[in-house]
Amino acid sequence: MIAPPETIKVTTRRVSCDGATDIPGGAALGHPRVFLEIDEHGYVDCGYCDRRFILIGGPADGVDQSQLPDIASGASPSGEAA
């Protein structure tokens, strides 16, 4: 396994990703906004851009990310419930 291309530590279990949060030009260069739910593993990966969201203080916080499998469940387009 290899480490995800980008990791973001968060304080909430429900996060959103549009793939362009830190890119000049914004969402036009990203992907559709999806909402992701972090489960008992303590992290979730965006199915579009592979960005990994890690729950601070959760089981994946402080762990070698290259040793964890991808978890891309819980994605739903914006406006829909997960």
Gaussian input, Z-matrix of N, CA and C with variables (Angstrom, degrees):
# hf/3-21g

backbone

0 1
 N
 C     1     B1
 C     2     B2     1     A1
 N     3     B3     2     A2     1     D1
 C     4     B4     3     A3     2     D2
 C     5     B5     4     A4     3     D3
 N     6     B6     5     A5     4     D4
 C     7     B7     6     A6     5     D5
 C     8     B8     7     A7     6     D6
 N     9     B9     8     A8     7     D7
 C    10    B10     9     A9     8     D8
 C    11    B11    10    A10     9     D9
 N    12    B12    11    A11    10    D10
 C    13    B13    12    A12    11    D11
 C    14    B14    13    A13    12    D12
 N    15    B15    14    A14    13    D13
 C    16    B16    15    A15    14    D14
 C    17    B17    16    A16    15    D15
 N    18    B18    17    A17    16    D16
 C    19    B19    18    A18    17    D17
 C    20    B20    19    A19    18    D18
 N    21    B21    20    A20    19    D19
 C    22    B22    21    A21    20    D20
 C    23    B23    22    A22    21    D21
 N    24    B24    23    A23    22    D22
 C    25    B25    24    A24    23    D23
 C    26    B26    25    A25    24    D24
 N    27    B27    26    A26    25    D25
 C    28    B28    27    A27    26    D26
 C    29    B29    28    A28    27    D27
 N    30    B30    29    A29    28    D28
 C    31    B31    30    A30    29    D29
 C    32    B32    31    A31    30    D30
 N    33    B33    32    A32    31    D31
 C    34    B34    33    A33    32    D32
 C    35    B35    34    A34    33    D33
 N    36    B36    35    A35    34    D34
 C    37    B37    36    A36    35    D35
 C    38    B38    37    A37    36    D36
 N    39    B39    38    A38    37    D37
 C    40    B40    39    A39    38    D38
 C    41    B41    40    A40    39    D39
 N    42    B42    41    A41    40    D40
 C    43    B43    42    A42    41    D41
 C    44    B44    43    A43    42    D42
 N    45    B45    44    A44    43    D43
 C    46    B46    45    A45    44    D44
 C    47    B47    46    A46    45    D45
 N    48    B48    47    A47    46    D46
 C    49    B49    48    A48    47    D47
 C    50    B50    49    A49    48    D48
 N    51    B51    50    A50    49    D49
 C    52    B52    51    A51    50    D50
 C    53    B53    52    A52    51    D51
 N    54    B54    53    A53    52    D52
 C    55    B55    54    A54    53    D53
 C    56    B56    55    A55    54    D54
 N    57    B57    56    A56    55    D55
 C    58    B58    57    A57    56    D56
 C    59    B59    58    A58    57    D57
 N    60    B60    59    A59    58    D58
 C    61    B61    60    A60    59    D59
 C    62    B62    61    A61    60    D60
 N    63    B63    62    A62    61    D61
 C    64    B64    63    A63    62    D62
 C    65    B65    64    A64    63    D63
 N    66    B66    65    A65    64    D64
 C    67    B67    66    A66    65    D65
 C    68    B68    67    A67    66    D66
 N    69    B69    68    A68    67    D67
 C    70    B70    69    A69    68    D68
 C    71    B71    70    A70    69    D69
 N    72    B72    71    A71    70    D70
 C    73    B73    72    A72    71    D71
 C    74    B74    73    A73    72    D72
 N    75    B75    74    A74    73    D73
 C    76    B76    75    A75    74    D74
 C    77    B77    76    A76    75    D75
 N    78    B78    77    A77    76    D76
 C    79    B79    78    A78    77    D77
 C    80    B80    79    A79    78    D78
 N    81    B81    80    A80    79    D79
 C    82    B82    81    A81    80    D80
 C    83    B83    82    A82    81    D81
 N    84    B84    83    A83    82    D82
 C    85    B85    84    A84    83    D83
 C    86    B86    85    A85    84    D84
 N    87    B87    86    A86    85    D85
 C    88    B88    87    A87    86    D86
 C    89    B89    88    A88    87    D87
 N    90    B90    89    A89    88    D88
 C    91    B91    90    A90    89    D89
 C    92    B92    91    A91    90    D90
 N    93    B93    92    A92    91    D91
 C    94    B94    93    A93    92    D92
 C    95    B95    94    A94    93    D93
 N    96    B96    95    A95    94    D94
 C    97    B97    96    A96    95    D95
 C    98    B98    97    A97    96    D96
 N    99    B99    98    A98    97    D97
 C   100   B100    99    A99    98    D98
 C   101   B101   100   A100    99    D99
 N   102   B102   101   A101   100   D100
 C   103   B103   102   A102   101   D101
 C   104   B104   103   A103   102   D102
 N   105   B105   104   A104   103   D103
 C   106   B106   105   A105   104   D104
 C   107   B107   106   A106   105   D105
 N   108   B108   107   A107   106   D106
 C   109   B109   108   A108   107   D107
 C   110   B110   109   A109   108   D108
 N   111   B111   110   A110   109   D109
 C   112   B112   111   A111   110   D110
 C   113   B113   112   A112   111   D111
 N   114   B114   113   A113   112   D112
 C   115   B115   114   A114   113   D113
 C   116   B116   115   A115   114   D114
 N   117   B117   116   A116   115   D115
 C   118   B118   117   A117   116   D116
 C   119   B119   118   A118   117   D117
 N   120   B120   119   A119   118   D118
 C   121   B121   120   A120   119   D119
 C   122   B122   121   A121   120   D120
 N   123   B123   122   A122   121   D121
 C   124   B124   123   A123   122   D122
 C   125   B125   124   A124   123   D123
 N   126   B126   125   A125   124   D124
 C   127   B127   126   A126   125   D125
 C   128   B128   127   A127   126   D126
 N   129   B129   128   A128   127   D127
 C   130   B130   129   A129   128   D128
 C   131   B131   130   A130   129   D129
 N   132   B132   131   A131   130   D130
 C   133   B133   132   A132   131   D131
 C   134   B134   133   A133   132   D132
 N   135   B135   134   A134   133   D133
 C   136   B136   135   A135   134   D134
 C   137   B137   136   A136   135   D135
 N   138   B138   137   A137   136   D136
 C   139   B139   138   A138   137   D137
 C   140   B140   139   A139   138   D138
 N   141   B141   140   A140   139   D139
 C   142   B142   141   A141   140   D140
 C   143   B143   142   A142   141   D141
 N   144   B144   143   A143   142   D142
 C   145   B145   144   A144   143   D143
 C   146   B146   145   A145   144   D144
 N   147   B147   146   A146   145   D145
 C   148   B148   147   A147   146   D146
 C   149   B149   148   A148   147   D147
 N   150   B150   149   A149   148   D148
 C   151   B151   150   A150   149   D149
 C   152   B152   151   A151   150   D150
 N   153   B153   152   A152   151   D151
 C   154   B154   153   A153   152   D152
 C   155   B155   154   A154   153   D153
 N   156   B156   155   A155   154   D154
 C   157   B157   156   A156   155   D155
 C   158   B158   157   A157   156   D156
 N   159   B159   158   A158   157   D157
 C   160   B160   159   A159   158   D158
 C   161   B161   160   A160   159   D159
 N   162   B162   161   A161   160   D160
 C   163   B163   162   A162   161   D161
 C   164   B164   163   A163   162   D162
 N   165   B165   164   A164   163   D163
 C   166   B166   165   A165   164   D164
 C   167   B167   166   A166   165   D165
 N   168   B168   167   A167   166   D166
 C   169   B169   168   A168   167   D167
 C   170   B170   169   A169   168   D168
 N   171   B171   170   A170   169   D169
 C   172   B172   171   A171   170   D170
 C   173   B173   172   A172   171   D171
 N   174   B174   173   A173   172   D172
 C   175   B175   174   A174   173   D173
 C   176   B176   175   A175   174   D174
 N   177   B177   176   A176   175   D175
 C   178   B178   177   A177   176   D176
 C   179   B179   178   A178   177   D177
 N   180   B180   179   A179   178   D178
 C   181   B181   180   A180   179   D179
 C   182   B182   181   A181   180   D180
 N   183   B183   182   A182   181   D181
 C   184   B184   183   A183   182   D182
 C   185   B185   184   A184   183   D183
 N   186   B186   185   A185   184   D184
 C   187   B187   186   A186   185   D185
 C   188   B188   187   A187   186   D186
 N   189   B189   188   A188   187   D187
 C   190   B190   189   A189   188   D188
 C   191   B191   190   A190   189   D189
 N   192   B192   191   A191   190   D190
 C   193   B193   192   A192   191   D191
 C   194   B194   193   A193   192   D192
 N   195   B195   194   A194   193   D193
 C   196   B196   195   A195   194   D194
 C   197   B197   196   A196   195   D195
 N   198   B198   197   A197   196   D196
 C   199   B199   198   A198   197   D197
 C   200   B200   199   A199   198   D198
 N   201   B201   200   A200   199   D199
 C   202   B202   201   A201   200   D200
 C   203   B203   202   A202   201   D201
 N   204   B204   203   A203   202   D202
 C   205   B205   204   A204   203   D203
 C   206   B206   205   A205   204   D204
 N   207   B207   206   A206   205   D205
 C   208   B208   207   A207   206   D206
 C   209   B209   208   A208   207   D207
 N   210   B210   209   A209   208   D208
 C   211   B211   210   A210   209   D209
 C   212   B212   211   A211   210   D210
 N   213   B213   212   A212   211   D211
 C   214   B214   213   A213   212   D212
 C   215   B215   214   A214   213   D213
 N   216   B216   215   A215   214   D214
 C   217   B217   216   A216   215   D215
 C   218   B218   217   A217   216   D216
 N   219   B219   218   A218   217   D217
 C   220   B220   219   A219   218   D218
 C   221   B221   220   A220   219   D219
 N   222   B222   221   A221   220   D220
 C   223   B223   222   A222   221   D221
 C   224   B224   223   A223   222   D222
 N   225   B225   224   A224   223   D223
 C   226   B226   225   A225   224   D224
 C   227   B227   226   A226   225   D225
 N   228   B228   227   A227   226   D226
 C   229   B229   228   A228   227   D227
 C   230   B230   229   A229   228   D228
 N   231   B231   230   A230   229   D229
 C   232   B232   231   A231   230   D230
 C   233   B233   232   A232   231   D231
 N   234   B234   233   A233   232   D232
 C   235   B235   234   A234   233   D233
 C   236   B236   235   A235   234   D234
 N   237   B237   236   A236   235   D235
 C   238   B238   237   A237   236   D236
 C   239   B239   238   A238   237   D237
 N   240   B240   239   A239   238   D238
 C   241   B241   240   A240   239   D239
 C   242   B242   241   A241   240   D240
 N   243   B243   242   A242   241   D241
 C   244   B244   243   A243   242   D242
 C   245   B245   244   A244   243   D243

   B1=1.4483
   B2=1.5207
   B3=1.3097
   B4=1.4611
   B5=1.5263
   B6=1.3071
   B7=1.4642
   B8=1.5274
   B9=1.3549
   B10=1.4539
   B11=1.5201
   B12=1.3506
   B13=1.4602
   B14=1.5253
   B15=1.3344
   B16=1.4598
   B17=1.5251
   B18=1.3088
   B19=1.4593
   B20=1.5163
   B21=1.3310
   B22=1.4568
   B23=1.5218
   B24=1.3196
   B25=1.4617
   B26=1.5227
   B27=1.3277
   B28=1.4612
   B29=1.5228
   B30=1.3332
   B31=1.4618
   B32=1.5200
   B33=1.3393
   B34=1.4579
   B35=1.5202
   B36=1.3378
   B37=1.4631
   B38=1.5270
   B39=1.3207
   B40=1.4650
   B41=1.5194
   B42=1.3269
   B43=1.4612
   B44=1.5267
   B45=1.3190
   B46=1.4600
   B47=1.5151
   B48=1.3352
   B49=1.4651
   B50=1.5164
   B51=1.3346
   B52=1.4625
   B53=1.5271
   B54=1.3142
   B55=1.4535
   B56=1.5066
   B57=1.3414
   B58=1.4545
   B59=1.5154
   B60=1.3040
   B61=1.4573
   B62=1.5209
   B63=1.3227
   B64=1.4607
   B65=1.5344
   B66=1.3378
   B67=1.4622
   B68=1.5276
   B69=1.3437
   B70=1.4632
   B71=1.5313
   B72=1.3032
   B73=1.4565
   B74=1.5151
   B75=1.3289
   B76=1.4534
   B77=1.5048
   B78=1.3374
   B79=1.4595
   B80=1.5280
   B81=1.3133
   B82=1.4687
   B83=1.5220
   B84=1.3279
   B85=1.4575
   B86=1.5258
   B87=1.3186
   B88=1.4537
   B89=1.5199
   B90=1.3409
   B91=1.4616
   B92=1.5235
   B93=1.3305
   B94=1.4692
   B95=1.5300
   B96=1.3333
   B97=1.4624
   B98=1.5256
   B99=1.3230
   B100=1.4598
   B101=1.5174
   B102=1.3113
   B103=1.4579
   B104=1.5140
   B105=1.3115
   B106=1.4559
   B107=1.5197
   B108=1.3164
   B109=1.4609
   B110=1.5305
   B111=1.3230
   B112=1.4554
   B113=1.5219
   B114=1.3274
   B115=1.4694
   B116=1.5259
   B117=1.3233
   B118=1.4704
   B119=1.5265
   B120=1.3403
   B121=1.4652
   B122=1.5292
   B123=1.3317
   B124=1.4589
   B125=1.5132
   B126=1.3264
   B127=1.4648
   B128=1.5227
   B129=1.3345
   B130=1.4576
   B131=1.5256
   B132=1.3407
   B133=1.4623
   B134=1.5137
   B135=1.3191
   B136=1.4590
   B137=1.5279
   B138=1.3206
   B139=1.4565
   B140=1.5186
   B141=1.3342
   B142=1.4622
   B143=1.5278
   B144=1.3317
   B145=1.4674
   B146=1.5319
   B147=1.3290
   B148=1.4609
   B149=1.5240
   B150=1.3308
   B151=1.4577
   B152=1.5266
   B153=1.3154
   B154=1.4670
   B155=1.5286
   B156=1.3306
   B157=1.4512
   B158=1.5277
   B159=1.3287
   B160=1.4648
   B161=1.5188
   B162=1.3274
   B163=1.4587
   B164=1.5299
   B165=1.3267
   B166=1.4658
   B167=1.5256
   B168=1.3179
   B169=1.4522
   B170=1.5228
   B171=1.3360
   B172=1.4596
   B173=1.5203
   B174=1.3400
   B175=1.4634
   B176=1.5382
   B177=1.3307
   B178=1.4664
   B179=1.5235
   B180=1.3173
   B181=1.4634
   B182=1.5311
   B183=1.3279
   B184=1.4539
   B185=1.5203
   B186=1.3307
   B187=1.4625
   B188=1.5275
   B189=1.3273
   B190=1.4656
   B191=1.5293
   B192=1.3296
   B193=1.4612
   B194=1.5255
   B195=1.3128
   B196=1.4694
   B197=1.5223
   B198=1.3284
   B199=1.4623
   B200=1.5271
   B201=1.3397
   B202=1.4606
   B203=1.5228
   B204=1.3354
   B205=1.4700
   B206=1.5226
   B207=1.3370
   B208=1.4587
   B209=1.5198
   B210=1.3260
   B211=1.4628
   B212=1.5223
   B213=1.3181
   B214=1.4659
   B215=1.5165
   B216=1.3173
   B217=1.4577
   B218=1.5181
   B219=1.3330
   B220=1.4465
   B221=1.5011
   B222=1.3244
   B223=1.4597
   B224=1.5155
   B225=1.3227
   B226=1.4597
   B227=1.5119
   B228=1.3352
   B229=1.4711
   B230=1.5250
   B231=1.3343
   B232=1.4512
   B233=1.5253
   B234=1.3147
   B235=1.4523
   B236=1.5053
   B237=1.3281
   B238=1.4580
   B239=1.5174
   B240=1.3070
   B241=1.4640
   B242=1.5159
   B243=1.3223
   B244=1.4596
   B245=1.5118
   A1=109.52
   A2=115.75
   A3=120.77
   A4=108.64
   A5=115.56
   A6=120.44
   A7=109.84
   A8=117.54
   A9=120.19
   A10=110.16
   A11=117.94
   A12=120.43
   A13=113.17
   A14=117.44
   A15=120.35
   A16=108.54
   A17=117.03
   A18=121.03
   A19=109.10
   A20=115.09
   A21=121.69
   A22=107.54
   A23=116.73
   A24=120.51
   A25=108.75
   A26=115.44
   A27=121.76
   A28=110.43
   A29=116.11
   A30=121.39
   A31=112.61
   A32=118.38
   A33=121.58
   A34=109.80
   A35=116.53
   A36=121.45
   A37=112.53
   A38=118.40
   A39=121.36
   A40=108.57
   A41=115.85
   A42=121.75
   A43=109.24
   A44=115.63
   A45=119.66
   A46=108.84
   A47=115.17
   A48=120.79
   A49=108.74
   A50=116.08
   A51=120.81
   A52=110.86
   A53=116.39
   A54=121.60
   A55=115.26
   A56=118.02
   A57=119.58
   A58=113.51
   A59=118.08
   A60=121.02
   A61=112.45
   A62=118.29
   A63=121.58
   A64=113.16
   A65=116.72
   A66=120.11
   A67=109.88
   A68=118.48
   A69=119.39
   A70=109.16
   A71=117.63
   A72=121.18
   A73=110.90
   A74=115.94
   A75=121.73
   A76=115.75
   A77=115.33
   A78=122.86
   A79=113.92
   A80=118.44
   A81=120.20
   A82=111.18
   A83=117.46
   A84=121.43
   A85=112.48
   A86=117.76
   A87=121.18
   A88=112.30
   A89=115.73
   A90=122.76
   A91=107.81
   A92=118.60
   A93=119.11
   A94=110.12
   A95=115.88
   A96=119.42
   A97=109.90
   A98=115.45
   A99=121.54
   A100=108.47
   A101=115.71
   A102=122.10
   A103=107.72
   A104=115.36
   A105=122.22
   A106=109.62
   A107=116.49
   A108=122.32
   A109=108.93
   A110=116.37
   A111=121.10
   A112=108.21
   A113=116.03
   A114=120.14
   A115=110.94
   A116=116.38
   A117=121.78
   A118=113.61
   A119=117.92
   A120=120.49
   A121=111.76
   A122=116.58
   A123=120.66
   A124=115.07
   A125=117.46
   A126=120.21
   A127=109.81
   A128=115.29
   A129=121.71
   A130=107.43
   A131=116.30
   A132=122.16
   A133=109.93
   A134=116.63
   A135=121.13
   A136=108.43
   A137=116.72
   A138=121.63
   A139=113.64
   A140=117.67
   A141=121.01
   A142=112.38
   A143=116.60
   A144=119.68
   A145=113.82
   A146=118.17
   A147=123.57
   A148=114.30
   A149=117.69
   A150=120.42
   A151=107.93
   A152=117.44
   A153=121.67
   A154=109.77
   A155=115.15
   A156=122.50
   A157=107.65
   A158=116.46
   A159=122.68
   A160=108.55
   A161=116.24
   A162=121.57
   A163=109.28
   A164=116.08
   A165=120.88
   A166=108.79
   A167=116.05
   A168=121.90
   A169=113.70
   A170=116.89
   A171=121.40
   A172=111.36
   A173=116.70
   A174=120.74
   A175=114.75
   A176=118.42
   A177=120.81
   A178=112.95
   A179=117.16
   A180=121.46
   A181=108.77
   A182=117.00
   A183=121.50
   A184=114.31
   A185=117.69
   A186=122.55
   A187=109.10
   A188=117.19
   A189=122.04
   A190=108.20
   A191=117.56
   A192=122.59
   A193=113.11
   A194=117.68
   A195=119.74
   A196=111.40
   A197=117.69
   A198=121.18
   A199=113.11
   A200=117.84
   A201=121.64
   A202=110.94
   A203=118.24
   A204=120.74
   A205=110.89
   A206=116.80
   A207=121.79
   A208=109.95
   A209=116.38
   A210=122.11
   A211=106.51
   A212=116.75
   A213=121.25
   A214=111.35
   A215=118.19
   A216=120.18
   A217=110.07
   A218=115.42
   A219=121.05
   A220=114.14
   A221=119.03
   A222=121.04
   A223=110.46
   A224=115.35
   A225=121.09
   A226=108.79
   A227=118.21
   A228=120.22
   A229=110.68
   A230=117.01
   A231=120.90
   A232=110.89
   A233=114.52
   A234=119.91
   A235=114.00
   A236=118.16
   A237=121.27
   A238=109.23
   A239=115.68
   A240=120.11
   A241=110.04
   A242=115.91
   A243=119.91
   A244=110.68
   D1=152.08
   D2=175.77
   D3=-118.75
   D4=157.25
   D5=179.91
   D6=-67.37
   D7=149.39
   D8=176.24
   D9=-63.77
   D10=154.71
   D11=-176.14
   D12=-65.29
   D13=-29.17
   D14=-179.40
   D15=-149.70
   D16=138.79
   D17=176.34
   D18=-123.71
   D19=142.25
   D20=178.88
   D21=-130.37
   D22=126.34
   D23=176.80
   D24=-88.67
   D25=133.43
   D26=-176.18
   D27=-129.26
   D28=163.87
   D29=-179.19
   D30=-107.41
   D31=-4.99
   D32=-179.68
   D33=-122.18
   D34=153.35
   D35=-179.55
   D36=-76.81
   D37=-23.68
   D38=179.45
   D39=-104.46
   D40=122.24
   D41=-178.24
   D42=-130.65
   D43=162.25
   D44=173.83
   D45=-123.95
   D46=153.49
   D47=179.35
   D48=-140.55
   D49=133.41
   D50=173.20
   D51=-121.12
   D52=5.51
   D53=176.28
   D54=73.31
   D55=-0.42
   D56=-174.71
   D57=-136.37
   D58=18.94
   D59=-175.82
   D60=-53.34
   D61=-41.22
   D62=-176.09
   D63=-105.28
   D64=12.64
   D65=-177.76
   D66=-99.94
   D67=127.99
   D68=174.05
   D69=-59.19
   D70=133.15
   D71=-176.42
   D72=105.73
   D73=-15.32
   D74=172.14
   D75=63.50
   D76=-147.23
   D77=-170.87
   D78=-59.83
   D79=-21.51
   D80=178.89
   D81=-60.17
   D82=-24.14
   D83=-178.92
   D84=-103.55
   D85=0.65
   D86=-176.09
   D87=-101.68
   D88=-132.85
   D89=179.70
   D90=-140.60
   D91=171.88
   D92=178.21
   D93=-57.02
   D94=142.84
   D95=179.07
   D96=-67.42
   D97=130.73
   D98=176.54
   D99=-123.95
   D100=151.89
   D101=175.88
   D102=-107.60
   D103=133.57
   D104=-176.18
   D105=-122.61
   D106=146.90
   D107=179.60
   D108=-117.17
   D109=123.19
   D110=177.36
   D111=-80.73
   D112=126.43
   D113=-177.72
   D114=-98.37
   D115=-158.51
   D116=-175.55
   D117=-64.79
   D118=-13.27
   D119=178.23
   D120=-76.40
   D121=-19.28
   D122=177.28
   D123=88.46
   D124=8.58
   D125=177.49
   D126=-158.86
   D127=163.64
   D128=175.03
   D129=-150.46
   D130=148.36
   D131=179.29
   D132=-109.24
   D133=140.86
   D134=174.77
   D135=-71.16
   D136=129.48
   D137=-179.95
   D138=-69.94
   D139=-17.63
   D140=179.04
   D141=-88.86
   D142=-53.67
   D143=-170.53
   D144=-112.54
   D145=0.35
   D146=178.90
   D147=67.25
   D148=9.99
   D149=175.12
   D150=-62.07
   D151=134.61
   D152=-179.18
   D153=-105.28
   D154=131.17
   D155=176.74
   D156=-106.58
   D157=123.83
   D158=-176.10
   D159=-115.35
   D160=126.90
   D161=178.69
   D162=-74.14
   D163=121.41
   D164=178.93
   D165=-61.43
   D166=128.04
   D167=-179.59
   D168=84.17
   D169=-2.49
   D170=179.26
   D171=-83.13
   D172=177.74
   D173=-176.28
   D174=-62.59
   D175=-22.32
   D176=-179.08
   D177=-94.02
   D178=-8.49
   D179=-179.19
   D180=-70.47
   D181=122.48
   D182=179.18
   D183=88.08
   D184=1.19
   D185=-179.41
   D186=-92.92
   D187=149.89
   D188=174.91
   D189=-63.02
   D190=108.70
   D191=-174.22
   D192=-64.49
   D193=-23.16
   D194=179.49
   D195=-71.48
   D196=-13.98
   D197=-179.87
   D198=-93.19
   D199=-5.18
   D200=-178.15
   D201=-99.43
   D202=140.08
   D203=177.83
   D204=-73.47
   D205=160.66
   D206=175.95
   D207=-67.50
   D208=137.49
   D209=172.95
   D210=-129.13
   D211=104.01
   D212=-177.63
   D213=-115.67
   D214=25.08
   D215=179.60
   D216=-81.87
   D217=160.57
   D218=175.99
   D219=89.55
   D220=3.94
   D221=-179.81
   D222=-76.79
   D223=137.13
   D224=173.96
   D225=-147.60
   D226=143.88
   D227=179.22
   D228=-59.68
   D229=155.41
   D230=-178.01
   D231=-57.45
   D232=144.32
   D233=179.54
   D234=90.29
   D235=-11.10
   D236=179.36
   D237=-107.98
   D238=148.49
   D239=177.41
   D240=-75.84
   D241=143.80
   D242=179.23
   D243=-83.83

